[in-house]
Amino acid sequence: MELRHLSAFVAVAEELHFGRAAKRLQMAQPPLSQQIRQLEKELGVQLFERNTRSVRLTSAGESFLQPVRTVLDDLDTAVRAAKAAGRGEYGRVTIGFAGASSHETLPLLTRAVRAAHPALELVMRGQTYANVALDRVADGSLDLGFVRLPVTQPGVAYRVIDEEELVCALPFEHPLARLESVPIGVLAEEPFVSFPANTGSTVRDAMVGTCEAAGFNPRVVQEAPDSYTILALVAAGVGATLTVTSVQHIQQNGLVYRPLAGPPIRLQAALAWRADNPSAALRAVLAVAEEALPTPPRPAGGRTSASGELRRATS
C-alpha cells in the first residue's frame, strides 16, 4: 500500500467524482482509477460503488476514510516538523551559564529565542563557571556557553557579547568603603572571600591575577560557590572580594561596590559554541543572539584581565 493510493482514495471520497478528483490531484483519470483498484485489491474490499452517473462510498469505504485522513494528517505534521527542525525552528539547545553574571544577558536571549522560535526547546544548565562551560562546549556536552575570554580550545568559535570591569566589593563599614576608588595595593593585608580555587571561575582567576600583578597573593579566608553567597559574606564582614560589574544588581545591607583605582580592568564575556556543531537549532539561536546580544563597541583605554590576554571575536 502506497501513500499516493491513500491520497487518491481521500480525493475520490471527498469529491465523489473521479474526474474532479483527478483534476484536484493534477493527474489523468485512468491512472487514478487504476490506483483505486489497486488499493481495493490490497485491502480485499470494495471502497466505492460506481456507475456511469454516480460514485459513493461503501460501508468499508466510509470506515476507511477517517483513519486514512488521520494517517495523512500525521504524515503532514511529521514532514512540517522535520522541515522546521532543519530550519532551526524546532529542536533542543543546551546552554551553560554561571548565574549572577548572566542576570541581564540570559533573559534577553531566552525571551528573544522564544519569541522567534516558540517550538525550540532551551535546556538551561545553571551554576556552570565560565571555564567549565567552555570545556563542555569543546567536548560537545553543551551546545552554547556563556564564557569569558580568552577562548583557546581548538574548534570553538565565539562572539563577544559584553565587556565587564573588575570592581571591589567591601563591607559598608570598612574604612576603604569611604574611598571613591580603591587602589589594588591597599588590599594586600585584607582577608578575601571568593569562588573555590581550580573550579573554572574566571572571576577568581582575574582576582588572583590582578592581585599578583600588584605584588601580593590574595588571602582567601572563605570560599563560596556563587556570587550571591560571596557578596552576603562580604556584607557580613568576613572579607572583601573582587567581582565584576555584571553582578552589581545584587544589593545587600552592609555591602558597597567601589571601582578600582587606575585604568579599568576589563573582562570580555562571550557566547561560545563548537564551529562544527551541525545543529540547525543552534544556528537559529545564534542568529537570534546577533540581534538580542550584539557585540558592544570596544571602549578605549583600560587594562585587560591579568588572567589572560583578551582577543577580539573571530566569529
N, C-alpha and C positions, 0 to 999 in steps of 0.2 A: 504494500500500500504506500503510495507516494503522496506527499503534501499537495502536489498540484491536483491530484484527484479529489482531495478533500476540499480544496478551494473551488474546484469545478462543481462539486456537489452543492456547496453552500450557495454559489451563484445561481444555479438552476433552481434550488429550493426557494430562494428569495424572489426570483423573477418569475418562476413557474412558466418559463418560456425559453426554449433552447436558443432561439435567435437573439433575444435580448441578453441572455446570459453570455453568449459567445461574444457579442459586441462589448459587453462590460469587461470581459477578460481579454479583449483585444486578440481574439483568435477566430478561426473559421468554425462553423457549426459542426461539420463532420468529425474533426478531432475531438471536440467537446463531447459529442455523443459517444464516441469510442471510449473516452476516459470514464464516463459514467457506466458504460457496460463493463469495463474492466474492474471498476470498483464494486459493482454488484456481483460480479463473478468472484472477486476476492472475499466478499462478505457472505456469499451464498444466499442472498436475499434480494428481492426486488425493492428498489428505493422509490421509484416513480411509476405511476400509472399514466401512460401517454397514448394519445391517439392523434389523428390529424388536426383536431381542433383544440385540445387541451392537454395540460400537464398538471398532475397533482401528486402530492406525496402519499406513499403508502403508510401504513401504521409503522412499519420498520423505518421508513424514511423520517417520519416525524420523531421517532425515538432517537434516531441517529443525529438529528440536526443540532440540538443544543450541546451535546458533548463535543461535536466537531467544532462548533463555534468556540467553545472553551479552549480546545487544543490550539486553534489558530490564534486566538487572543493571547494565550500564554506564549506561543512562539513569537508573536509580535513584541510582547513585553521583553522576552529574552533578547531579541535582536536589538531593541532600543537600549536595553541595559548594557549590552556588550559595546555598542557604538558609543554610548555615553561614557563608559569606562575608558574606552580608547581615546576619548577627548579629554579625559581627566575630570568629567562631571560626576563620576561615581567611583568609589574605591575607598581606600584607607591610607592615611598618612600618620606615622608615629612621630611625635615631636618631643624632644627633650629640652627642659628649661630649668633654671636654677630656683626661681621663686620670686623673692622680693625684687630683684633687679629686673625682672620681666613684668613688673606690675603694670606698666603702661604699654609696652610693645606687644606683649602676648595677646591681650584682649583686642587690640587694634587688628591684629592678624586674624584671630579666630572669628571675630564678627564679620570681617570683610569676606573671608572664605565661605562662611555660612550664608551670607547674602548672595554671593555669586554662584555657589555650588551647594545647595541645601542637601543634596543626596550624598555628599562627600563626607566621610567619617574622619574626624581628627581624634587620634588617641594620644592623650597628654601624659607625659612621664615627668612628674614634678620632682623637685629636690635632686636635680641632676646637675652637678657642678660643671662649669664650662668645659674644663679639660676632659671630664668624664663623658660629657655629651659629644665632644669632638672624637674621642676614641670610639664611641658607639656608632657614630656616623661612619667612621672609617671602616669598622668591621661589619657594617650593614644591619646592626640591630636597631638603629634609629634611621628614619628617612631624613629627618631635618633636626638640626640642633641650634639652640641659642648659645653661641660661643663668644670667646674674645680672641683677638689676635695676639700673637702670631698663630697662623694655621700652617703647619709644616707637614702634616700627614700626606703622603702621596695619594693622588686620586681624589682628594677632597677639594671641592670648589666652595667658594664663599663670597658673600657680599656684605659690606659694612652697612649697618642699619642705624647705628647710634654711636655717639662719642661721649664718654663719661669722663669725669675728673675725680681724682682721689681727694677725699676730704677727711678731716679729723672729727671723730665723734667723742665727746667728753661729758663727764658728769656736770650738771648745771653749776654746782658749787665749786668746781675745780678752779684754781687760780688762772689756769690758761684759758678758761672759758671767757675771761674778760677781754682777751685779745681779739682784734678784728681778724687776724690771721695767725696761724701757728707755725713758727719755724720748726722744721722737722727735727733739728738737732736738740731742741729743748725736751723732746720726748725720750731721750736716751735712758733716763732713770725711771721712767714711768712703767707701771705694770700694763700689760696689754691683754685684751680679750679678742679672740679671732676664731676662724674656722680651724678644724683639725688639720694638722700637717699631713702632707702626702696623700690627700684625698681628691685632688684635682681642682681645688679652688684657685681661680686666677686672682681673686681679691687677696687671698692670703699670700700668694706668690708676689703680687705687686707691693703689698705692705712690707714684706721681708726685704724685697729688692730695694725699695725706696729707703728703708732704714739703713741697710748695709751701704748704700751709696752715700749716706750721711755719716758713716763711720761707726755704726753700732748695730748690734743684733737686738731685735725687739724681745723683751722679756714677757713671753706669753704665760700668764698665770692661770687662765681658764680658756677652754675651747668649747665651742657650741656649733651645732650643725647648720644653723640658718641665721640670716640677718636679724630676724625678729628677736630671737633669743639673745644674740650677741648684743644688740642695742638695749635690750632690757637689762642685761648685766652691766652695761656701761652706765645706764641710768641709775642702777643700784649702787654705783660707786666701786665696782670691782676693778675697773681699769678703763683705759682709753682704747680706741681702735682706729684704724684707717679703713675707710669704706668708700663706696662710690656714690656719686650724686643721684643715681637712679633709685637709691633706697631712702632718700630723704623724705619720702611720703610717710615713713614710719616716724610718728611723733609720740614721744613718751614724756610723762612728767619727769623732770630731772635730767633731761637729755638735751644737748645742744650740738649743732654741727658748726664747724669752722673751716674755712678754706686753708690750705697750706700756703705758707709764705713763699714768694718767688713765682716763677713761671708755673702755670698749672701742669700737673702730671696727668696725662690723658690715657685712657684705655678705650680701644675701639671694640664695640660689640658688633657681632655679625651673625648672619644665618649661614650654616654650613650644611652641605649635602654631598653625597658621592656623585662625581661627574658622570659615572657610568650607570647610575640608578635608572632602570628603564621605566619606572612608574609614571604613567600619564597623569595620575592623581597628584603626584609630587610636582610635576611640571605646572599643573594648574594652580597649585598653592604658591609656587614660586612666582608665577605671573601675577597673581593677586597681590603678593607681597611687594612687588615692584611699585604698586600704587599705594598700598596701605603703609608700608615701611620704606620710604625712599632713602637712598643713600644721602646723608647730610653733607653739605659742603664742609671741607676741611678748614677749621679756623687757623689763622696764622699764629705762629709762636707756640710756646708751651713746650713741655717735655713729654717724651713717651715713657711708658711704664718701664721701670727697671727690670721687669720680669722678662723682657724680650723686645727685640726691635719690631715695631708695628709696620705692617705693609699695607699698601693700598689694595683695594679689592681687585681681583683678576677675573671675576665672573659677575 
